[in-house]
Structures are given as structure tokens and as C-alpha cells.
Amino acid sequence: MTRFVLVAGAWLGAWAWDEVAAELRAAGAEVHPLTLSGLAEKQGAPAGPQTHVQDIVGEVERLGLRDVVLVGHSYAGLPVGQAAERIGDRLRRVVFVDAGVPVDGESFLAGWPSDHVRRAIEHHDGFWPPAGPDDYAGQGLTDDQIARIVGGSTPHPGATLTEPAVLDRPVAELPATYVKCLLDGDEPPSAAAEPLKSGRWELVTLDTGHWPMFSRPRELARVLYEAAAGR
């Protein structure tokens, strides 16, 4: 049986995967959506970047999972990528869904114009406040889907965005799939460029926006299932 651990990006919790998880379970997979510390139902829990890595490693170990596919969306690509190398032979594959890719010594905010995020964190007691409805325009979402995302979002612990990733080896050595959502730009982030040339990574595109678990859950579930199967 294929086993998935699903981790959503900034502001979101396990609930964001409800539709994708249902599709994967219908296909016979074992699915474990995970909320990271400090978010959704875990608001108030202290969280730095290594807290989120340990959240994922701890979930895999607690459940005794093997042959596991770790899926990270957006921000969650960083803790998922770090956790992937730490779970060793329990890992089957990593899937980065329109996600950041960890680089040793660099934070999630490195490499893109993010001064506005740093200022927002400073002005909101160390948290990045959730985006508003207008920020989701042009991403293939219905008004109801946008309302659901905005209504379920919670402030994101700022330290997880500003402090560096820690890797013992390059992520290019991991078996991985990068899912690029084309309404959010044509190219994966620069940190994915070399890994995608490694022969161990594959690139898949989806004609939708940055939140495909809401806009295209069935298509995303199919991509995840096929990535796990090596197709």
C-alpha cells in the first residue's frame, strides 16, 4: 500500500487536504494529512524551522510508516525536503507541490523579494498574517474556494520562514517529483533547477494556480498517485 504524508503551506493545516485525501483513499492509498506546529488546531505551539521538520519525522516514526511519500506544498517544501533525508530508507519519494526547495543555510524567504513578509512578521508579533481574498485572484479558484482558504487560515510562525534549512546532503540525491502550477509562473524556483537535471527528479505541470488541493484536487491526487508509482 502506498502511504502519503501530506503537508500544506503557510497558514494552512491538515484540513486543506480533505478532497485530495479522499481521492487518494478511494484509490487504495493510506493517507496522513499533517498540521504543523503553530498552525490551525495547533495554534499556540512554539515553532521554529526544525520544529516543523521534527513534526514530519515524528509523524512517520510514530505511525511506523515505511515506503512513504512525503508531499510538501509551498512553504512546506522546506521542512518536507529536510525530513525526507532524515527518515532514511522509510522514504519512497518526495513530491514538491509548487513548493520551496530547501538549500542548506538558506531560509524560505531567501532568493525572492520578501522584505514585505519580514516587515509583516515584525509588525505582527513574530507571525505572518494570512493573505486576504484579493491575494488569491488569478489562481483558478472559485469564490467559495477562496472563502474556504481565507476562513481556515491562521497566522504562520515567522521563525519558520526566516531561519535557515539544515541539510546533510543535497536534495538532488532524493527521489523526487516537482509539480509546477502554471498559473503561478512557468518555472520552478531556482533551487529546483539543478535537482531537476539530476536524473532522480521529474517535473510535472498542472494548468492551475498555487493552491491545487482546492482548485484541482482530483488532478493533483492523480499526479501524487502516479508519482508514487514511478509513472
C-alpha positions in Angstrom: 0.0 0.0 0.0 1.2 3.5 -0.9 1.5 5.7 2.2 1.3 9.5 1.9 2.1 12.2 4.4 0.6 15.5 3.2 1.8 18.9 4.5 0.3 22.2 3.3 1.9 25.5 3.0 1.8 28.7 5.0 -1.3 29.5 7.1 -2.9 26.1 6.4 -3.4 22.9 8.3 -4.3 19.2 7.5 -7.8 20.3 6.6 -6.5 21.8 3.3 -6.0 18.2 2.0 -9.6 16.9 2.7 -10.5 16.5 -1.0 -7.1 15.2 -2.2 -7.0 12.7 0.7 -10.5 11.4 -0.1 -9.4 10.8 -3.7 -6.2 9.0 -2.7 -8.0 6.8 -0.2 -10.6 5.9 -2.8 -7.6 4.7 -4.9 -6.5 2.5 -2.1 -3.8 4.6 -0.5 -3.1 5.2 3.2 -3.1 9.0 3.7 -2.0 11.1 6.7 -2.5 14.9 6.3 -0.4 16.7 8.9 -0.8 20.1 10.6 2.5 21.7 11.6 3.1 23.2 15.0 1.7 26.7 15.5 -1.0 26.4 12.8 -4.7 25.5 12.6 -5.7 23.4 15.5 -2.0 23.6 16.8 -2.1 27.4 17.2 -0.1 28.5 20.2 2.5 25.8 20.0 6.1 27.2 19.7 7.6 26.6 16.3 10.9 27.2 14.5 12.0 25.6 11.3 13.4 22.5 12.9 10.2 22.1 14.9 8.4 21.6 11.6 11.0 19.1 10.3 10.6 17.1 13.5 6.8 17.3 13.2 7.1 15.4 10.0 9.8 12.9 11.1 7.9 12.3 14.3 4.7 11.5 12.4 6.4 9.0 10.2 8.1 7.3 13.2 5.0 7.4 15.4 2.9 5.7 12.8 5.7 3.3 11.9 5.4 4.2 8.2 7.6 2.7 5.5 7.6 3.2 1.8 6.3 6.7 2.5 5.7 9.5 0.0 6.2 12.9 1.7 4.3 15.7 0.0 5.0 19.4 0.7 3.1 22.3 -0.7 4.5 25.8 -1.0 6.4 26.7 2.3 6.1 23.0 3.4 8.6 22.0 0.7 11.4 23.2 3.1 10.5 21.0 6.1 9.4 18.1 3.9 12.7 18.2 2.0 14.7 18.2 5.2 12.6 15.5 6.8 13.0 13.3 3.7 16.7 12.8 4.2 16.2 12.1 7.9 13.8 9.3 7.5 16.3 7.2 5.6 15.0 4.0 4.0 11.5 4.7 5.1 11.2 7.2 2.2 9.8 6.2 -1.2 9.6 9.6 -2.8 9.2 13.3 -2.1 6.7 15.5 -4.0 7.1 19.2 -4.0 3.8 20.9 -5.0 4.6 24.4 -6.3 6.9 24.4 -3.3 10.1 25.9 -2.0 13.1 23.6 -2.1 15.5 23.6 0.8 19.1 24.7 0.4 21.4 24.2 3.3 21.9 27.5 5.2 19.1 29.3 3.4 15.6 30.2 4.6 12.3 30.0 2.9 12.5 33.8 2.3 15.9 33.6 0.6 16.0 34.2 -3.1 12.8 36.2 -3.7 11.7 39.7 -2.9 10.4 39.1 0.6 11.1 42.3 2.6 7.3 42.9 2.8 7.0 39.5 4.5 9.7 40.3 7.0 8.1 43.6 7.9 4.7 41.9 8.3 6.3 39.4 10.7 7.9 42.2 12.7 4.7 44.1 12.9 2.6 41.1 14.0 4.4 39.8 17.0 6.5 37.3 15.0 3.7 35.9 12.8 3.0 36.2 9.1 -0.7 37.2 8.9 -2.9 35.3 6.4 -3.5 36.6 2.9 -6.8 38.2 2.1 -9.2 37.3 -0.7 -7.7 39.6 -3.3 -4.3 37.7 -3.0 -5.9 34.6 -4.4 -7.2 36.2 -7.7 -6.0 34.7 -10.9 -5.2 31.3 -9.3 -8.0 29.2 -10.8 -10.1 29.3 -7.6 -13.8 29.9 -7.2 -15.2 32.5 -4.8 -16.3 29.6 -2.5 -12.8 28.1 -2.6 -11.2 31.4 -1.8 -13.6 31.9 1.1 -12.7 28.4 2.4 -9.0 29.1 2.3 -9.2 32.5 3.9 -11.7 31.3 6.5 -9.4 28.4 7.6 -6.1 30.2 7.5 -4.2 31.1 10.7 -1.1 33.3 11.3 2.1 31.5 10.3 5.1 31.3 12.8 7.6 33.8 11.4 10.8 32.0 12.5 10.0 29.0 10.3 10.2 31.4 7.3 13.3 33.4 8.3 15.7 30.8 9.8 17.9 28.5 7.6 17.4 25.0 6.5 19.8 22.3 7.6 20.8 19.6 5.2 23.4 16.9 5.4 23.3 16.2 1.6 21.9 17.9 -1.5 18.2 17.4 -2.1 19.2 16.4 -5.7 20.1 13.0 -4.2 16.5 12.4 -3.2 13.9 10.6 -5.5 11.5 13.5 -6.1 8.8 14.9 -8.3 8.3 18.7 -8.7 4.7 19.8 -9.5 4.7 23.2 -11.2 1.3 25.0 -11.2 1.4 27.2 -14.3 -0.9 30.0 -13.2 1.7 30.8 -10.6 4.5 31.1 -13.1 6.1 28.8 -15.7 9.3 27.9 -14.0 10.1 26.1 -10.7 12.2 28.0 -8.2 16.0 28.3 -8.9 16.7 25.8 -6.1 15.0 23.1 -8.1 16.9 23.8 -11.3 19.9 21.6 -10.6 18.0 18.8 -8.9 15.7 18.6 -12.0 18.8 17.8 -14.1 20.0 15.1 -11.7 18.0 12.2 -13.2 16.4 11.5 -9.9 13.8 14.2 -10.2 10.9 14.6 -12.6 8.9 17.7 -13.5 5.1 17.6 -13.8 2.9 20.6 -14.7 -0.7 21.4 -13.7 -2.7 24.1 -15.5 -4.0 25.7 -12.4 -2.8 28.0 -9.6 -0.8 27.8 -6.4 -3.4 26.0 -4.4 -4.2 22.9 -6.5 -5.6 21.0 -3.5 -8.6 23.3 -3.7 -8.7 24.2 -7.4 -7.9 20.8 -8.9 -8.0 18.1 -6.1 -8.7 15.2 -8.4 -6.0 16.0 -10.8 -3.5 16.6 -8.0 -4.4 13.3 -6.4 -3.7 11.5 -9.7 -0.4 13.2 -10.0 0.6 12.2 -6.5 -0.5 8.6 -7.1 1.4 8.4 -10.3 4.5 9.9 -8.8 4.4 7.3 -6.0 4.1 4.6 -8.6 7.1 6.0 -10.6 4.9 6.7 -13.7 
